[in-house]
Amino acid sequence: MTIKKICVIHLNQIGDLVFSLPVLKALKDNYPGAILHSVVKPYLKGLLADCPFPDEIIIREEGLAAKLNLAREIRNNGYDLLITLARSEEAMLITALSGAGIKAGFVHFPWDLPLDVKETVAGHNCWINNARLLDKLGIPVKKNDYVGLLTIKGTPSRITLPEKYVVISAGASKRRLIKAWDEEKFAELIVRLNREYGLKPVLVGAGDTVESNELISRYVSERAPGEGIETLDLAGKLDLRELYALLAQACLFVGIDSGVMHMASAADIPVVALFGPTDPDYVGPQNEQSIVVREKMQCVPCYLNQTCTEIDCMRQLKTDRVMDACRRLMDRKDKRNGV
């Protein structure tokens, strides 16, 4: 059938949206004349606002009335192809009611029964699974990563930033505390990066990471009294567009597996990614200027499915190993710049 109108229902997390960018590119590459709509949660709209691939962004609001209106709008739009990257019952139901010519998505029995094309999910939600779904649809992929696809324009910073800085993304959400690294080790790393490379620490995160960032700032002061290493803590103070602008200008990013890490990787800056229970083969950073640091343990990766009280995979991760990764990237960057 002729594909003239396409809809993609996106997942709700930052990293998952970044992983969907090559999907949007592949759809535009193969159906250049087709109209493409993206359905996203409100807080993610800013990440797609300047993206050249979707022709329209449809907001997926909360509340029963909003959900009914969304289902009605999607059905009335008359899509030839609808791809749902989300597997929730809500997304599957909207897809089932869409009337789209081809409905594609991932296995989630019995909600996936209305799908015409479906693929299983291996590991985590990620680009690898998205690519497998495109392959099942017979849609060729020209770009196999998200690097350079996150487009943000006109975002002057409201914050006065240091000339040279490292972005630290330490905090995990309450549902993902198993992915967190020790605040004292982050502090030790910050002091060493400042002493060796003159990098000022900029701490980022959502509102629920404020306490973790405050601990890091306190530990930095205790470890380096009188050295004037002031942490700039921006947790909960930036929208996603401002956060991307901040990342794009950074000398280095160090953080746990998170959506912020994938934003940094998409901006193609040096990234040191700390992994424990999740699998970097699926959800690791995709740019060449990146190093994954992890402990080899029998239980790793557990895909966040283990009830783990010790969290050894993260607690045994030494500061020296993370610092060594930072040095490798910083020295590589200096060589490219002729320093």
N, C-alpha and C positions, 0 to 999 in steps of 0.2 A: 504494500500500500504506500501511497505518497505521504510523506511526513511533512506537514506544514505547520503544525502547532505542537509544542512539547511542554510538559510540566515536570519539574523535579521537586519532590518533597524532601527537604533536607532534615538531617538529624539535628539535635538541639545543643550540641556542645561545640566549642570553638574549634578544637582539633578536627572534629568530624566535618565541619564546614570547610576547613582548609583542605582536607582530603577529598572533598567533592569538587574542588576547582578543576582538576583535570577531566572530571566527568563533563562539566559544562563546556570546557574547551573542545573535547572530543565531539560533543553534540553539535556545536557550532561549526567545527571543521567539516563534519560529514553532512550537515543539513544547513548550509550557509543561508539559505533563503527562509528557513523556518523561524517562527516566533518562539522564543524560549522564556518560560516563566519559572521563577524560583520561589518556593514557599518556605519561609523561615520564621523562627521566633523573633519577636520585636528587637531584642538586644543584639541580634546578629545582623540586622539590616545594614548597619554601618560598614561591615566588612564587604558587603556586595554592592554598596551604593555606586562605586566607581568602576566596578568590574565590567569589562566590555562584553561579557558573554550573555547574561540574562537581559532580556528586553524589558522585563517588568519584575518587580519583587512584590510578592503577595505575603502579607503579614499573617502569621498564625497566632491569633490572640487566644487568651484563656477565657473560660466561661462558656456555658452551654449555647447561649444565643450566638456568640461569635463563631463557635465551631459549626453550628448549623448553617450560618451564613457562608462560611468558608466552603463547606461541602456543596452548597448550592452554587456558589461562584465557580468552583472548579468544574462542576457538571455543565453549567451554562457556557463555559469557555470552549467546550467541544474539542478536547485534545486528541490528536492522532496517537501520541505516545505519552504515557505517564510513567515516570520512574519514581518509586518511593524508596529512598535510602533508609528511611525510618521503618522499624518493624513493630512499632507500638500498635495496639488494637485500634486506636484512633486513626492513625495514618492508614492502616490497612482498610478500615471501614470507609474512609474518604476515597481511597483508591477504588474500592469495590463499587461505590456509588457514582464514580466519575463518568462512566460511560465512555471512557477513552478507548480508542481503537486497539491499542496494545497497552496492557498493564504489566509492569515489570517491577520486581523487588526481590527481597530475600525471604527465605523459608522461615515461617513462624506458624506452624500448624495450630489450629485449623484456619487462622485468619488469612493465611496465604492462598486459600482455595480459589479466590477470584482472579489470582494472577495468571497471566498468559505465559510469562517467562519468569522463572525464579532461579535463584542461586543460593547455595548454603553459605553460611558465614564461618570462616576459619579464623581462629584466634580472636582478635579484637575487630571492632568496626575500623576499617582502614581503607586506604587506596587499593591495596591488593584485592580485596573483595569487590570493591567498586569496579576495578578493571575486569575481574572475572565476569561480573554481570554484563558489562558492555560487550565482552567477547561473546557471551551467550546471545546477546541481541544482534550480533554480527556487525558491531560498530567498531571500526579500527581506531586505535589510539596512536597519535603522533608524539605526544609528550607524556612521558611516564612518571612524572613527579609534579609537585606543586610549586617548585622553586620559581620565583618571579611572577607567579600568577595572581598574587594578592596585591591588588591595585588600590592605593589610597592616595587621593589628591587633596591638596589645599588644606593641610592640617597643621597650622602654626601652633607650636607648643605654648601653653599658658605658663609653663614652668621654666625657670632659668636652669639650664642643665650645665654640668661640668664640661670642660673641653674634652676630657678623656674619661670615659666611664664604662663600668661593667654593670650589666643588668642582672640582678639576682632574683630568681623566681623560686622561692623556697617553700611556700605554703601550699598544702593540699586542702581540698574541700573536706568537710567533715565525713563525707562518704568515702573518701580516698586517703585517709590519714596513713594507711599502710604504705603509701608511695613517698612519704616525707622523709627527709634527711635531717640529721641533728642540727639544731640552731647553733650550737657551739662550734661545730665543724664549719658551718657556713661563715661564722665570724672569723675563725682562724684563716680560712681561705681569703676572705676580704682583706684582712691585714696583710697577708703575704702578697696578694695582687697589687695592693697599694705600694708596698715597699719595693717590689721588683719592677713594676711597670707604671706606677703613678696613677693607677686606675681608681677613680672615685666610685663608691658603691651606690647604685640606684636600686632600691627594692620595690618590686611591683607585686601585685596580687589583687584578689577581690577583697571585699569587706571582711570576709571571714578569715583572712590571713593576717589581720592587723596584729593580733597577739604574737604570732610567730615572728613577724618582722620587728616588733618592739623588742623581743628577746634577742634577736640578732644584733640590733643596734646597741643594746646594753652590753652584750658580750664583746662587741668591737671596742667599746670604750674601756672595758675592763682589761682587755688584752693589749691595748695600745694606748695607755694613758699619756697624754701630752703630745701625741703625734698628730692630732688634728684630723683624724680620719672621720669625717662626718658622713653619716649615712643619710641619703635622701629617700625617705619612705613615702611612696606614692600609692600604697595599697588603698584601693577603693576610691581613688581620686581621679582616675582617667577613664574615658570611654575607650572603646576598642580602636577607634581611628587614631586617637591620641597615643594609645599604647603602641600601635604599629609605627607611628612616626618616631617615637622614642627608641624602639628597637632598631629601626633602620639606621640610626645614627650611632649606635653603640659600638664600642671596640670589641666587646665580647659579651656573650650570654652564658650564664651558668644556671641551670635549674633542673627540677625534677620533670618527669614525663607529664606534660600538660599541654593544653591548647596554646598557652603563651609560648612554650618551647617551639611548637610548630609554626607560630607566627614569626618567630625569630629565624627559623630555618627557611621559611618562605621569603623572608627579607634577605637571605643569603649573607648573613653575618656569621662570624665564628661562634659555634654552638657547642658547649659541653653539656651533654644530657645525662642525668643520673637515673639509672634504671634499677628497679628491684623486681616487684611482682609482675610487671607487664613485660611484653616481648618486643624488643626493638626490631626484630625481623619483620614485624607487622607495623609497629607504630613508632619506629625510630625516626630521627630527623632525616630529611631527604637531601639536604645540600651537601656538597663536597667539603665545605668548611665546617665539618661537625665531627665530634668524637663522642661515642657512647661509653660511659664508665659504669661497670656493673660487677657484682660478685658472682662467681661461678658456684652455684649451689645446686644440690640435687632437686630441691623443690622449686627452683626458678626456671621458667616463669610459672606462676600459679594462676595467672589471669585474674587476680583479685578474688579468687574463689576459695582460698584457704582462710580459715579462722586462725590468724597467727598473732600470738601475744608478744613474741619476741622481735618480730620483724628483722631477723638477722640479715636478710639480703640488703637492707639499707643501713642498719646499725654497724655492720662490719665493713662498710665502705670507708676507706681511709682518706683523710684529707690529702695526704701525699699523692695518692693516685689521681685525685681530681686536679690537684695543682700541676702534676706532670702533664695532664691533658691540656690544661690552660696554657702551659708553657709551649707545648708543641704548636698550638694554634696561633699564639701570639708571635712566636719566632717565625713561623711560616708567613704570617701576615707582614712582619717586618722585612723579610726577604723579598716579598713581592713588591713592597713599597721602596725597596732599595736602601733600607735603614741598616 
